[in-house]
């Protein structure tokens, strides 16, 4: 009987954690949506355009997308080291 209770409890916990993972997977995070620094280094035009958008919109300036675009421009123009 004790074994059955433990098995049912463990199964219920697994189901709850699985459901939580599915629910949280539906909401994309900013880190998942933002283009990487490497992508912006390879696409300097897009980095410039994003940097202009970030400059024009102070609310965006602290976003990961803006930081990545700016960092890529710094690397492109100053060099990697």
Residue pairs with C-beta under 8 A, 6 or more apart in sequence:
30 63
30 64
30 65
31 64
33 65
34 63
34 64
34 65
34 68
35 43
35 46
35 65
35 68
35 69
36 68
37 68
37 71
37 72
37 75
38 72
39 68
39 72
40 46
40 47
40 50
40 68
40 69
40 71
40 72
40 73
41 47
41 72
41 75
41 76
44 72
44 73
44 76
46 69
47 69
47 72
47 73
47 76
48 73
50 65
50 66
50 69
51 66
51 69
51 70
51 73
53 60
53 66
54 60
54 61
54 63
54 65
54 66
54 69
54 70
55 61
60 66
